[in-house]
Each structure stands twice: as C-alpha cells, then as structure tokens.
Amino acid sequence: MRNIDTIKQASLITAIKTPYDLHGNIDLAGFDSLVETQIAAGVDGIIVGGTTGEGQLMNWEEHLMLIAHSVNKFSDRLVIVGNTGSNNTREAIKATEYGFASGMDAALQINPYYGRTSDAGLIEHFSRLLAIGPAFIYNVPGRTGQDLTPDIIEPLAKHVNFIGMKECAGHERIAYYEERGIACWSGNDDQAHDSRHLHQAHGVISVTSNLVPQLFRSLMDNKNDELNAQLQPLMNWLFCEPNPIAINTALAMTGAALPVFRLPYVPLNESQQKLGVELINSLSHEDVVGGTATVINPDEVKLY
C-alpha cells in the first residue's frame, strides 16, 4: 500500500470500466486488457467499481472480488482505489475494511444518497470511514442531491487519512480548497484541463480516459488549450446520456469491450452512435482504445 503523499502524486486516475462476458458476468480477461492499456498510456491509478465501473450494479461479492483482483494484478504499477462507499454506513464500513484487507491503496467514499442525512450525520459517516484507511471523498451533487460544502469538508480534511476530494462543483470550489491545502481531483472531464492548469487541481478522476488515455495524459502533464478544445465535443458526447451509458457504448463501438450491458444501462441509439463514430474517428486511431469505431450491430447487443 502506498502512503498518502505518493497517492497525491497521481494526476490521472481513470474510473475504469467493468466489461462483461456474453453471459453478463464480469469479464476479468477483458478487464485486465483495459487496465494494461491504461498502464501503457501512463495512467497513474484506477477507481475500481465506481459509477463508471458500475459498482452500483454489482453485488458485494463481485465488487470486492474485483478490487482484490485489481490489487493482485496491478498494485505494483497503479494506485488502486476501491469504491467502497455506500449510503449505508455499516455496509460502507464492511466493504472498506475488506478493501484495505485486500491491499487497496485508498477508498473512494460517497455521501449517502437518496436517504440523505444532516451535516452532522455526514461528518460522522465520513469520520467512521476515514478511521479505517486513506480515502478520497467524492462530491457529486448531481447524483447525490446534496452538496458537500466546505463547512463539512474542512473539518474532515484534518483527519490523517484524508487524501482529498473528487470534486464536481467546479473550478471555484477546487481553487478554494487548493488554496487551503486541500487536494482536489476534478470530477468533470470537460473542466479537468483548466482545473489542473489554471486552478491548481492535483489532477482528474476521469471517464474519458477510458477511451483516450494518452490524450488525457497529455492534458494533465502540460497546458494544451488546442488539445483541450479538440476533445470538448467528444467529452460532451460521452455525457449526452447519464454516465456510463456513452463510455460503455464507445468501448463497444471500438471493439475494446463486448456489447454487453447490465440494465438499466442500454447502448446509445443509432443516431447518437453515428455522431460518436464521427467524433472518435476524427482522432488518430492510435490514441483511441480499440482503434476505429463503428456503429454496434444491434443483433450483437446483449442486455442482462
């Protein structure tokens, strides 16, 4: 396991997709292939079983197996962050304890969604989880319906196991935290370049880097307004429906993953796919995981 200072050096962390086999089970060989591609592109770490990785569609046995598998296969080359958060504090504690017992470097923790709680409840929830081991706290109000404001985060940031924020509230919030020594990773791909180079973000936890990891490596390493502008249409397309619908579709379109989807996610419709083909194929195929994109044959799509 890496120490917190080492983890903070990870500027590009991919929220890795979980691929499925033709029976709807986790495809470990396919997963390993995707991760190896990330490593070759210079990615620093992965989030396992996050929203993009569809941890919400796994049972805990699958979820924790995939974290342990990632540790066993890749922990010598990547920072392994397990998404062990839950809206049930007791479940989150169990999962987080297991994840650290398996050797993950850090946990990703979310505030309780749907069954929302008070600010005092949030602080207690995160304090219990930080006591177990190093953690990123994830603020994504668009999904949880509740903003983790500085009044909540600043006391938690004093905990020895607090790494930083995956922050989706924008540049101003990121700049505020970074000015106060609270590390932030952008949770918005379209803002990540400017967050990094104009607002001092430590990096990004990215969806788009599943598809174009080398290009995102470039965005994090050096200010590159031209590349950032070039990728904006692709990033907009990747969020034309709630994530991870489009990234799942994109990786199936390039052949990097089978066109197998767990419900309630279904592939983008044909017109959306055609736009994606145009955007993806405007890039060098060497920069795209899987290479050239084509519209998915609907007869090959499997839904589970």
Backbone bond lengths (Angstrom), bond angles and torsions (degrees), N, CA, C in turn:
res aa  C-N    CA-C-N  psi(-1)  N-CA   C-N-CA  omega(-1)  CA-C   N-CA-C  phi
1 M - - - 1.459 - - 1.523 110.37 -
2 R 1.314 115.48 139.26 1.458 121.62 -178.86 1.524 110.53 -85.83
3 N 1.325 115.68 153.48 1.457 118.25 175.47 1.526 109.77 -81.62
4 I 1.319 116.03 168.65 1.462 120.61 -173.45 1.522 111.49 -64.46
5 D 1.317 118.00 -38.23 1.465 119.48 179.57 1.524 111.12 -61.38
6 T 1.317 116.79 -38.56 1.468 120.33 177.78 1.518 110.85 -68.04
7 I 1.322 117.10 -42.13 1.464 120.77 179.22 1.523 110.58 -60.64
8 K 1.315 116.61 -38.13 1.467 120.34 -178.33 1.528 112.95 -66.39
9 Q 1.309 117.74 -15.67 1.460 120.73 177.52 1.529 112.23 -79.07
10 A 1.314 117.59 -9.43 1.470 121.77 -179.15 1.526 109.27 -77.30
11 S 1.317 116.51 105.03 1.467 119.64 -177.74 1.520 113.14 -90.51
12 L 1.331 117.49 -23.58 1.467 120.98 179.02 1.518 109.61 -124.26
13 I 1.315 115.02 108.11 1.464 122.52 178.27 1.524 107.23 -118.20
14 T 1.316 116.39 124.48 1.462 120.70 -179.81 1.522 110.24 -93.93
15 A 1.322 115.72 129.28 1.468 121.10 170.85 1.524 106.01 -78.74
16 I 1.316 115.92 88.46 1.464 122.18 -164.65 1.529 112.19 -68.56
17 K 1.327 114.74 139.40 1.461 120.97 176.08 1.521 110.01 -71.22
18 T 1.321 116.44 147.19 1.459 122.77 171.00 1.525 108.59 -101.72
19 P 1.332 118.69 113.67 1.471 120.21 178.00 1.529 111.17 -86.22
20 Y 1.320 115.38 158.60 1.460 121.73 -179.37 1.521 110.40 -122.40
21 D 1.336 115.25 153.05 1.461 119.58 175.33 1.526 109.75 -86.86
22 L 1.309 116.73 -176.77 1.464 121.02 -174.13 1.521 113.29 -68.70
23 H 1.329 116.54 -9.22 1.467 120.69 177.22 1.530 111.73 -102.72
24 G 1.326 116.75 3.13 1.458 120.61 178.61 1.509 114.64 85.46
25 N 1.333 117.10 8.35 1.458 121.33 177.04 1.528 110.20 -90.86
26 I 1.320 116.58 160.02 1.463 120.09 177.69 1.522 109.29 -60.87
27 D 1.316 115.91 128.81 1.462 123.42 -178.88 1.529 108.13 -94.25
28 L 1.326 116.30 93.86 1.462 119.46 -175.32 1.523 112.24 -66.52
29 A 1.326 117.42 -37.26 1.464 119.41 177.49 1.525 110.24 -64.21
30 G 1.323 116.26 -41.50 1.455 120.29 177.14 1.518 111.85 -65.68
31 F 1.328 116.10 -39.41 1.464 121.04 176.93 1.523 110.36 -60.93
32 D 1.329 115.92 -47.18 1.462 119.82 -179.43 1.525 111.35 -60.47
33 S 1.322 116.37 -39.04 1.462 120.42 178.77 1.528 111.19 -63.07
34 L 1.332 116.25 -43.76 1.464 119.76 178.07 1.525 111.12 -62.24
35 V 1.319 116.65 -42.78 1.463 119.90 -178.50 1.527 110.89 -67.53
36 E 1.319 117.35 -40.50 1.469 119.67 177.66 1.525 110.98 -59.79
37 T 1.319 116.63 -37.41 1.461 120.37 177.50 1.523 110.59 -64.53
38 Q 1.326 116.51 -38.77 1.461 120.53 176.92 1.531 110.99 -63.58
39 I 1.307 116.27 -43.75 1.464 120.37 179.77 1.526 110.46 -61.53
40 A 1.325 116.06 -44.58 1.466 120.63 -179.44 1.523 111.80 -61.53
41 A 1.329 116.26 -28.27 1.468 120.99 -179.12 1.526 112.85 -85.18
42 G 1.327 116.88 -5.73 1.456 119.73 177.19 1.511 115.50 92.68
43 V 1.320 116.96 16.96 1.467 120.33 176.63 1.529 109.22 -66.85
44 D 1.322 116.63 144.98 1.464 121.38 -175.23 1.524 113.88 -89.89
45 G 1.323 117.30 -28.19 1.453 119.83 -175.85 1.509 111.56 -163.16
46 I 1.324 115.56 171.91 1.466 121.59 177.15 1.525 109.97 -135.11
47 I 1.326 114.40 146.76 1.465 121.78 166.87 1.518 106.59 -94.74
48 V 1.312 117.30 123.92 1.463 121.95 -178.54 1.526 109.46 -102.08
49 G 1.336 115.72 126.97 1.461 120.20 177.53 1.507 113.70 70.26
50 G 1.341 116.83 29.05 1.456 120.11 173.59 1.514 110.92 -77.84
51 T 1.320 116.73 -167.01 1.463 119.68 177.93 1.517 110.41 -60.27
52 T 1.333 116.78 -45.30 1.460 120.72 178.45 1.517 110.91 -64.10
53 G 1.320 116.74 -37.33 1.457 121.65 177.70 1.510 114.33 -82.22
54 E 1.330 116.61 3.37 1.463 123.72 172.57 1.522 113.73 61.93
55 G 1.334 115.11 38.56 1.451 117.71 172.80 1.513 112.35 -58.15
56 Q 1.335 115.78 -28.05 1.464 120.69 179.62 1.526 112.63 -69.40
57 L 1.336 117.52 -14.28 1.465 121.40 178.68 1.523 112.09 -104.63
58 M 1.318 116.92 5.42 1.463 121.46 178.95 1.517 110.61 -103.13
59 N 1.338 115.62 152.51 1.457 117.65 165.08 1.532 107.41 -80.21
60 W 1.316 116.49 166.49 1.463 118.81 -175.44 1.525 111.81 -63.33
61 E 1.323 117.61 -32.34 1.469 119.62 178.97 1.527 110.54 -60.86
62 E 1.332 116.79 -47.35 1.465 120.81 177.54 1.524 111.04 -62.91
63 H 1.305 115.04 -46.29 1.463 121.97 -174.55 1.528 110.82 -59.62
64 L 1.306 116.10 -50.34 1.459 120.24 -176.67 1.521 111.37 -74.27
65 M 1.334 117.21 -31.09 1.464 120.44 173.50 1.517 110.71 -59.78
66 L 1.343 116.52 -43.40 1.460 119.88 -176.79 1.532 111.18 -67.94
67 I 1.324 116.79 -35.42 1.465 119.53 174.91 1.525 110.09 -63.80
68 A 1.333 117.07 -48.13 1.466 120.64 -179.89 1.527 111.02 -62.43
69 H 1.317 116.62 -41.29 1.467 120.81 177.60 1.529 110.60 -60.22
70 S 1.316 116.67 -43.73 1.465 120.94 -179.52 1.524 111.12 -62.98
71 V 1.320 115.83 -40.92 1.464 120.07 176.99 1.524 110.14 -61.66
72 N 1.320 116.35 -48.51 1.467 120.51 -175.72 1.522 112.48 -63.73
73 K 1.326 116.29 -35.63 1.463 120.63 -175.03 1.526 113.69 -89.59
74 F 1.335 117.50 -33.44 1.463 118.84 -164.44 1.526 116.00 -130.84
75 S 1.324 118.64 -0.37 1.466 118.49 -172.46 1.522 113.09 -67.66
76 D 1.326 117.57 -18.05 1.457 119.46 176.96 1.526 112.10 -77.37
77 R 1.363 116.36 -13.16 1.466 119.93 -176.04 1.522 114.08 -123.00
78 L 1.305 117.83 -12.67 1.463 121.87 -176.23 1.519 110.86 -139.59
79 V 1.315 115.94 150.03 1.462 120.89 165.58 1.527 107.19 -72.72
80 I 1.319 116.71 123.95 1.466 121.70 -178.95 1.526 108.73 -104.22
81 V 1.328 114.73 114.90 1.466 121.54 178.44 1.523 107.71 -112.07
82 G 1.302 116.75 118.87 1.459 120.82 178.68 1.515 110.85 -94.64
83 N 1.316 115.79 129.09 1.463 119.40 173.78 1.522 107.91 -79.05
84 T 1.304 116.08 96.96 1.466 120.60 -179.07 1.519 111.50 -113.25
85 G 1.318 116.07 17.76 1.456 120.22 178.33 1.515 112.35 -75.34
86 S 1.311 114.99 161.59 1.463 121.65 179.10 1.524 108.02 -161.17
87 N 1.336 115.90 158.94 1.461 118.19 172.25 1.528 111.43 -81.58
88 N 1.311 116.49 -0.55 1.456 123.99 175.76 1.531 107.05 -110.41
89 T 1.306 117.42 110.02 1.462 120.57 -174.12 1.518 112.05 -58.07
90 R 1.321 117.63 -41.40 1.465 119.75 -178.76 1.521 111.55 -64.60
91 E 1.338 116.55 -39.71 1.466 119.77 176.90 1.522 110.61 -65.15
92 A 1.317 116.64 -41.40 1.464 120.24 179.06 1.524 111.15 -62.78
93 I 1.322 116.88 -39.40 1.464 120.51 178.46 1.524 110.34 -62.48
94 K 1.323 117.14 -47.42 1.469 120.59 -179.77 1.521 111.31 -60.32
95 A 1.322 115.90 -47.24 1.463 120.20 -177.92 1.526 111.04 -65.12
96 T 1.324 116.40 -40.63 1.460 120.25 -178.96 1.522 111.04 -67.27
97 E 1.318 117.11 -40.84 1.468 120.09 176.49 1.522 110.55 -60.55
98 Y 1.316 116.66 -42.61 1.466 120.36 179.63 1.525 110.40 -65.65
99 G 1.327 116.64 -43.23 1.459 120.02 -179.32 1.515 112.36 -59.50
100 F 1.328 116.60 -43.22 1.464 118.97 178.74 1.524 111.30 -71.67
101 A 1.323 117.77 -33.30 1.464 119.96 174.99 1.526 110.93 -63.47
102 S 1.337 116.22 -28.68 1.465 121.14 178.19 1.520 112.23 -80.07
103 G 1.327 117.24 -14.66 1.451 120.43 176.20 1.507 116.25 105.49
104 M 1.338 118.72 11.85 1.466 118.89 178.37 1.525 109.66 -63.76
105 D 1.332 115.13 152.81 1.461 120.05 -178.64 1.517 112.64 -77.48
106 A 1.325 115.86 -34.98 1.464 120.03 -174.39 1.517 109.39 -157.72
107 A 1.325 114.61 162.58 1.461 121.89 175.17 1.523 109.18 -109.43
108 L 1.320 115.39 152.74 1.463 122.17 168.23 1.518 106.86 -107.43
109 Q 1.335 116.38 123.48 1.460 121.02 -174.72 1.522 110.47 -119.28
110 I 1.319 115.31 133.47 1.466 123.30 -178.14 1.525 109.28 -110.14
111 N 1.323 116.07 152.52 1.462 118.21 173.24 1.524 110.20 -77.18
112 P 1.331 117.86 147.88 1.462 120.44 -178.75 1.526 111.83 -56.02
113 Y 1.319 115.13 126.25 1.460 123.03 -177.44 1.528 109.15 -105.15
114 Y 1.296 116.49 161.56 1.470 124.42 -178.57 1.523 110.25 64.42
115 G 1.323 117.34 -67.84 1.461 120.07 174.39 1.519 109.44 -86.39
116 R 1.338 115.92 70.63 1.463 120.56 -173.33 1.529 111.51 -68.64
117 T 1.334 113.85 157.61 1.457 119.00 -178.36 1.530 110.25 -126.36
118 S 1.321 116.03 -178.33 1.467 122.46 179.88 1.524 110.47 -79.00
119 D 1.333 116.07 169.48 1.462 119.93 175.46 1.524 110.73 -59.08
120 A 1.318 116.49 -41.33 1.465 119.73 178.94 1.523 110.85 -63.23
121 G 1.335 116.05 -38.82 1.458 120.26 177.43 1.517 112.23 -65.56
122 L 1.340 116.33 -38.14 1.464 120.29 177.58 1.526 111.21 -63.31
123 I 1.319 116.43 -44.47 1.460 120.08 -179.45 1.525 110.53 -62.93
124 E 1.317 116.78 -40.11 1.469 119.83 178.70 1.526 110.55 -67.88
125 H 1.334 117.01 -42.28 1.473 122.34 178.21 1.526 110.29 -55.97
126 F 1.327 116.61 -53.53 1.460 120.02 -176.86 1.525 111.96 -69.87
127 S 1.320 117.61 -33.53 1.465 120.28 179.55 1.520 110.91 -63.35
128 R 1.331 116.43 -41.17 1.469 119.94 178.10 1.531 110.65 -61.53
129 L 1.327 116.35 -38.59 1.465 120.87 -176.88 1.523 111.77 -77.52
130 L 1.324 117.25 -38.31 1.460 120.13 176.56 1.525 111.57 -63.78
131 A 1.307 117.28 -27.93 1.463 120.50 179.21 1.526 112.00 -64.41
132 I 1.331 116.62 -20.38 1.468 120.79 -176.69 1.518 111.96 -83.59
133 G 1.339 116.92 -38.74 1.458 119.58 -178.19 1.513 111.75 175.59
134 P 1.336 117.45 176.08 1.467 122.12 -176.04 1.521 112.55 -57.68
135 A 1.331 115.69 140.14 1.464 119.26 -175.80 1.518 112.15 -148.04
136 F 1.332 113.73 144.74 1.453 122.95 161.99 1.525 107.06 -90.48
137 I 1.314 117.70 138.59 1.462 121.47 171.17 1.522 107.68 -101.93
138 Y 1.316 115.49 134.15 1.462 122.77 -172.06 1.520 109.66 -106.99
139 N 1.330 115.81 117.57 1.463 120.75 176.84 1.518 109.66 -108.12
140 V 1.322 116.28 108.85 1.466 121.24 179.72 1.524 108.18 -137.80
141 P 1.331 117.17 78.04 1.465 120.92 -174.52 1.520 114.02 -56.80
142 G 1.339 117.17 -29.62 1.460 119.84 -179.88 1.513 113.12 -64.45
143 R 1.325 117.41 -23.29 1.466 121.12 177.57 1.526 112.40 -99.77
144 T 1.323 116.76 -38.39 1.465 119.34 -174.84 1.518 113.21 -90.19
145 G 1.343 116.69 -21.53 1.454 120.37 -176.73 1.513 113.75 77.81
146 Q 1.330 116.73 12.90 1.465 120.39 -176.83 1.525 109.17 -148.29
147 D 1.316 116.51 124.43 1.458 121.81 -179.54 1.524 110.14 -85.40
148 L 1.332 115.62 130.45 1.461 120.50 173.22 1.523 107.55 -85.86
149 T 1.302 116.34 95.99 1.462 122.23 -173.98 1.533 110.80 -79.15
150 P 1.332 116.75 164.16 1.466 119.39 177.75 1.524 113.96 -55.12
151 D 1.317 118.23 -31.37 1.463 119.91 178.34 1.526 111.66 -60.27
152 I 1.328 116.06 -30.08 1.467 121.03 178.11 1.522 110.71 -84.23
153 I 1.330 116.37 -43.65 1.460 121.11 -171.18 1.525 113.21 -76.94
154 E 1.321 117.58 -38.68 1.469 118.78 -173.85 1.531 113.18 -59.05
155 P 1.321 120.66 -41.38 1.473 118.41 174.98 1.528 112.46 -64.89
156 L 1.341 116.88 -38.01 1.463 120.58 -179.69 1.525 111.44 -67.36
157 A 1.339 116.25 -32.02 1.467 120.56 -177.58 1.525 112.43 -65.00
158 K 1.310 117.36 -14.73 1.460 120.70 178.54 1.528 111.89 -79.52
159 H 1.335 117.08 -12.14 1.464 120.38 -178.16 1.523 110.04 -69.18
160 V 1.306 116.96 140.77 1.459 122.09 -176.94 1.526 112.26 -60.49
161 N 1.323 118.21 -25.72 1.463 121.53 -177.60 1.525 113.62 -97.91
162 F 1.309 117.57 5.55 1.465 120.41 177.57 1.528 109.31 -78.39
163 I 1.344 116.54 121.33 1.468 120.89 177.39 1.516 110.27 -88.86
164 G 1.320 115.93 -53.22 1.452 120.53 -177.44 1.508 110.76 167.51
165 M 1.331 114.78 -167.52 1.454 122.06 -175.19 1.524 111.61 -109.11
166 K 1.316 116.56 138.29 1.461 120.93 156.38 1.523 104.00 -92.33
167 E 1.324 115.62 107.71 1.463 120.58 -165.29 1.528 111.36 -114.88
168 C 1.340 114.93 123.78 1.464 121.18 179.43 1.523 112.83 -108.90
169 A 1.331 117.66 9.41 1.464 120.57 -177.17 1.524 113.22 -87.62
170 G 1.339 117.78 2.85 1.453 119.93 171.26 1.516 115.54 103.08
171 H 1.344 113.83 177.50 1.463 121.91 -173.14 1.523 113.16 -58.51
172 E 1.331 116.52 -44.04 1.466 119.77 -174.43 1.520 110.95 -61.30
173 R 1.327 116.42 -42.88 1.467 120.30 179.24 1.531 110.46 -66.00
174 I 1.317 116.29 -43.02 1.464 119.95 179.69 1.524 110.56 -61.45
175 A 1.324 116.79 -46.58 1.464 120.29 179.70 1.530 111.10 -61.28
176 Y 1.331 116.44 -40.63 1.465 121.13 179.15 1.529 110.17 -58.37
177 Y 1.333 115.71 -48.38 1.463 119.03 -178.52 1.527 111.74 -66.34
178 E 1.329 116.24 -47.79 1.464 119.35 -176.34 1.530 111.31 -61.21
179 E 1.325 117.10 -36.08 1.471 120.16 177.19 1.526 111.67 -63.13
180 R 1.318 116.25 -21.76 1.463 121.46 -178.36 1.526 112.13 -105.72
181 G 1.310 116.74 13.01 1.458 120.76 175.35 1.512 114.88 80.96
182 I 1.337 117.40 15.19 1.464 121.66 177.34 1.524 107.78 -99.50
183 A 1.317 116.33 114.48 1.463 121.26 -175.40 1.521 110.74 -68.28
184 C 1.333 115.38 140.77 1.465 121.21 -179.78 1.516 110.81 -133.98
185 W 1.318 114.66 141.94 1.452 123.29 169.61 1.521 106.82 -117.80
186 S 1.317 116.60 128.48 1.461 119.61 179.50 1.522 110.05 -63.61
187 G 1.322 115.79 137.22 1.456 121.45 173.26 1.508 112.34 -102.29
188 N 1.335 116.68 7.10 1.468 122.33 -179.61 1.522 108.66 -117.64
189 D 1.321 117.19 107.89 1.458 120.15 -175.59 1.522 112.70 -58.11
190 D 1.332 116.45 -39.41 1.465 118.94 -176.13 1.528 112.34 -68.38
191 Q 1.324 117.51 -20.07 1.466 122.10 179.42 1.527 112.96 -102.66
192 A 1.328 117.06 -5.72 1.464 120.74 -167.70 1.520 113.13 -61.80
193 H 1.329 117.55 -42.00 1.464 120.53 -179.27 1.522 110.92 -59.77
194 D 1.327 116.53 -49.90 1.462 119.34 -178.73 1.523 111.67 -70.38
195 S 1.328 117.15 -35.72 1.465 119.31 175.81 1.525 110.62 -58.98
196 R 1.308 115.58 -40.96 1.464 121.05 -178.52 1.531 111.79 -69.98
197 H 1.314 117.01 -49.31 1.463 120.58 -168.54 1.526 114.56 -95.75
198 L 1.334 117.20 -18.83 1.462 120.11 179.91 1.524 113.16 -111.65
199 H 1.337 116.67 -22.43 1.466 119.88 -174.15 1.528 112.77 -125.35
200 Q 1.341 116.20 14.41 1.471 123.52 169.87 1.528 115.45 67.53
201 A 1.324 118.50 19.64 1.465 119.34 175.62 1.524 110.18 -58.43
202 H 1.328 115.80 145.94 1.465 119.72 176.48 1.522 111.74 -66.67
203 G 1.333 117.23 -27.06 1.453 119.96 -178.74 1.510 111.52 168.49
204 V 1.326 115.23 -149.00 1.457 121.98 -178.07 1.523 109.44 -140.21
205 I 1.314 115.54 145.86 1.465 122.19 165.07 1.516 104.81 -108.01
206 S 1.325 116.46 108.18 1.457 122.06 -159.40 1.520 114.33 -113.59
207 V 1.333 114.04 145.40 1.465 123.36 168.37 1.524 109.75 -89.50
208 T 1.341 115.78 -46.95 1.458 121.58 -174.44 1.519 112.30 -60.19
209 S 1.324 117.54 -29.75 1.466 120.06 -179.42 1.524 112.52 -66.64
210 N 1.325 118.69 -13.02 1.463 119.77 169.11 1.524 110.72 -58.71
211 L 1.326 116.08 -35.24 1.464 122.44 -174.01 1.522 112.59 -96.60
212 V 1.329 117.31 -39.92 1.475 121.13 -176.31 1.533 110.03 -131.79
213 P 1.329 118.00 63.89 1.465 119.96 -174.54 1.523 113.72 -63.14
214 Q 1.328 117.95 -37.51 1.464 119.48 -179.53 1.526 111.43 -64.18
215 L 1.330 116.16 -39.27 1.459 119.48 -180.00 1.524 110.82 -68.69
216 F 1.327 116.87 -36.91 1.466 118.92 176.92 1.525 111.18 -71.07
217 R 1.324 116.72 -31.92 1.461 119.18 173.03 1.528 109.82 -58.52
218 S 1.323 116.14 -44.06 1.465 120.85 178.31 1.523 111.58 -62.53
219 L 1.351 116.77 -40.74 1.463 120.42 -179.54 1.519 112.08 -63.46
220 M 1.321 116.65 -35.18 1.456 119.73 -178.95 1.524 112.11 -80.07
221 D 1.324 117.11 -32.02 1.463 119.93 -174.18 1.522 113.36 -76.51
222 N 1.325 116.36 -36.46 1.460 120.11 -174.87 1.523 110.62 -144.37
223 K 1.321 115.83 146.65 1.460 120.16 174.96 1.529 108.39 -63.58
224 N 1.318 116.10 125.88 1.464 120.92 -175.70 1.524 107.91 -148.42
225 D 1.318 115.98 82.64 1.463 120.88 -176.64 1.526 111.84 -61.89
226 E 1.330 116.77 -34.71 1.466 119.92 -178.61 1.525 111.24 -65.51
227 L 1.324 117.34 -47.62 1.463 120.55 178.77 1.521 110.62 -65.44
228 N 1.329 117.21 -40.87 1.456 120.35 178.53 1.525 111.01 -58.97
229 A 1.330 116.63 -44.30 1.466 120.54 178.37 1.521 111.05 -65.86
230 Q 1.327 116.86 -38.09 1.461 120.91 179.98 1.526 111.73 -62.66
231 L 1.334 116.82 -35.36 1.466 120.97 -175.88 1.522 113.76 -86.64
232 Q 1.327 118.58 -11.20 1.463 120.33 -177.16 1.533 112.90 -57.60
233 P 1.342 120.27 -46.16 1.476 118.68 178.99 1.528 112.78 -60.65
234 L 1.329 117.22 -38.69 1.461 119.95 177.64 1.521 110.50 -64.91
235 M 1.323 117.22 -43.85 1.459 120.00 -179.94 1.523 111.11 -65.10
236 N 1.317 117.15 -38.64 1.467 119.80 176.24 1.521 110.56 -61.76
237 W 1.336 116.31 -41.54 1.469 120.06 179.28 1.528 110.78 -64.73
238 L 1.321 117.26 -39.03 1.462 120.53 -178.70 1.524 112.82 -66.17
239 F 1.324 116.48 -12.08 1.466 120.27 176.52 1.529 111.08 -121.74
240 C 1.345 116.29 25.94 1.469 119.87 177.97 1.521 111.53 -70.19
241 E 1.317 117.49 -22.53 1.464 124.84 169.82 1.526 106.32 -128.68
242 P 1.332 117.40 164.26 1.464 118.19 -178.95 1.531 111.90 -54.80
243 N 1.328 115.38 133.36 1.465 120.98 175.56 1.536 109.43 -62.36
244 P 1.352 118.96 137.31 1.463 129.50 16.81 1.530 115.54 -105.73
245 I 1.312 118.58 28.47 1.464 120.20 -174.29 1.526 111.56 -58.82
246 A 1.327 117.14 -49.38 1.462 119.37 -174.33 1.524 112.71 -73.27
247 I 1.322 118.55 -38.43 1.466 118.63 179.12 1.516 110.01 -67.44
248 N 1.321 118.31 -36.65 1.464 120.63 174.08 1.519 110.55 -59.66
249 T 1.330 115.37 -45.14 1.461 120.65 -179.91 1.519 110.47 -64.16
250 A 1.322 116.66 -44.51 1.467 120.89 -177.34 1.522 111.71 -60.55
251 L 1.323 117.39 -44.68 1.458 119.92 -178.03 1.523 111.66 -70.76
252 A 1.327 117.08 -27.43 1.466 119.76 171.78 1.527 110.38 -72.62
253 M 1.327 117.36 -37.06 1.463 121.71 179.51 1.529 112.13 -64.33
254 T 1.330 116.80 -33.34 1.467 119.77 179.69 1.526 112.49 -89.82
255 G 1.328 116.81 -5.53 1.452 120.32 -179.10 1.512 113.97 83.24
256 A 1.321 117.56 7.88 1.462 120.57 178.99 1.524 111.91 -74.79
257 A 1.315 117.01 -20.38 1.466 122.84 177.17 1.521 108.17 -143.48
258 L 1.311 115.82 155.04 1.463 120.06 175.94 1.530 109.52 -69.95
259 P 1.341 117.81 152.09 1.469 120.67 178.61 1.529 111.64 -79.47
260 V 1.321 114.37 59.42 1.464 122.41 -178.77 1.524 107.24 -114.91
261 F 1.322 116.43 126.65 1.460 122.11 -173.57 1.523 109.60 -126.69
262 R 1.319 115.78 139.46 1.461 120.23 170.71 1.523 108.22 -93.37
263 L 1.311 115.45 129.94 1.455 121.01 177.13 1.531 110.30 -66.68
264 P 1.328 116.21 145.74 1.464 126.94 17.13 1.519 115.97 -89.24
265 Y 1.340 118.96 10.95 1.461 119.74 -179.74 1.521 110.23 -82.59
266 V 1.312 115.49 135.02 1.462 123.10 175.61 1.530 107.05 -130.40
267 P 1.331 118.11 158.98 1.468 118.83 -178.47 1.519 112.73 -66.96
268 L 1.319 115.40 159.05 1.458 120.79 172.63 1.521 110.07 -58.89
269 N 1.334 116.10 153.42 1.460 119.17 178.92 1.532 110.41 -71.81
270 E 1.321 115.65 172.75 1.464 120.15 -172.22 1.523 112.64 -61.64
271 S 1.323 117.32 -42.08 1.466 118.99 -179.13 1.523 110.94 -65.70
272 Q 1.329 117.16 -38.44 1.462 120.34 176.70 1.531 110.65 -65.61
273 Q 1.327 115.83 -39.83 1.464 119.38 178.28 1.524 111.46 -63.88
274 K 1.318 117.31 -40.18 1.468 120.21 -179.67 1.523 111.15 -62.24
275 L 1.324 116.44 -38.82 1.460 119.43 175.40 1.522 110.09 -63.60
276 G 1.332 116.17 -41.98 1.459 120.11 178.25 1.518 112.61 -62.57
277 V 1.317 117.00 -40.80 1.467 120.89 176.74 1.525 110.20 -57.28
278 E 1.324 115.78 -45.51 1.467 120.58 -179.86 1.528 111.12 -61.70
279 L 1.328 116.56 -45.18 1.464 120.59 -177.91 1.528 111.61 -68.59
280 I 1.318 116.53 -45.21 1.467 120.16 -178.08 1.522 110.92 -65.85
281 N 1.321 116.06 -43.65 1.462 119.49 -176.03 1.525 113.32 -77.36
282 S 1.335 116.78 -5.51 1.465 119.38 172.44 1.526 111.14 -76.70
283 L 1.334 116.36 -13.91 1.458 122.22 177.38 1.524 109.78 -93.06
284 S 1.311 116.80 161.54 1.458 120.14 172.77 1.524 109.13 -63.55
285 H 1.336 116.47 132.32 1.467 118.87 -177.87 1.524 111.43 -62.28
286 E 1.331 117.19 -22.09 1.459 120.63 178.39 1.528 112.08 -69.85
287 D 1.325 116.96 -19.68 1.463 121.24 179.90 1.526 112.85 -91.73
288 V 1.327 117.09 -5.07 1.463 121.83 -173.19 1.525 109.68 -110.29
289 V 1.323 117.34 129.10 1.461 121.18 177.14 1.532 108.57 -65.31
290 G 1.307 115.84 118.26 1.463 121.36 -177.15 1.513 113.37 96.62
291 G 1.335 117.42 -21.56 1.465 120.40 177.22 1.512 113.50 89.31
292 T 1.312 116.78 -136.16 1.458 123.22 -173.63 1.527 111.36 -67.44
293 A 1.327 116.12 140.17 1.469 121.96 -179.52 1.521 111.11 -99.69
294 T 1.324 115.42 145.60 1.464 122.73 171.83 1.522 108.33 -137.61
295 V 1.317 116.69 158.65 1.461 120.98 175.93 1.525 108.85 -63.47
296 I 1.324 116.62 137.91 1.463 121.63 -178.58 1.529 109.90 -69.24
297 N 1.318 116.05 135.85 1.463 121.01 172.39 1.531 107.86 -69.22
298 P 1.336 118.47 116.36 1.474 119.40 -175.89 1.524 113.20 -61.20
299 D 1.324 117.42 -24.11 1.464 119.97 178.83 1.526 112.01 -70.42
300 E 1.331 116.67 -17.07 1.462 120.51 -178.69 1.528 112.73 -94.70
301 V 1.318 116.94 -9.08 1.465 120.82 -178.64 1.521 110.41 -73.33
302 K 1.316 115.89 133.90 1.464 121.42 175.85 1.522 108.57 -123.84
303 L 1.320 115.60 133.21 1.461 122.67 179.65 1.521 109.32 -116.69
304 Y 1.326 116.22 131.25 1.464 120.84 -179.96 1.521 110.77 -126.28
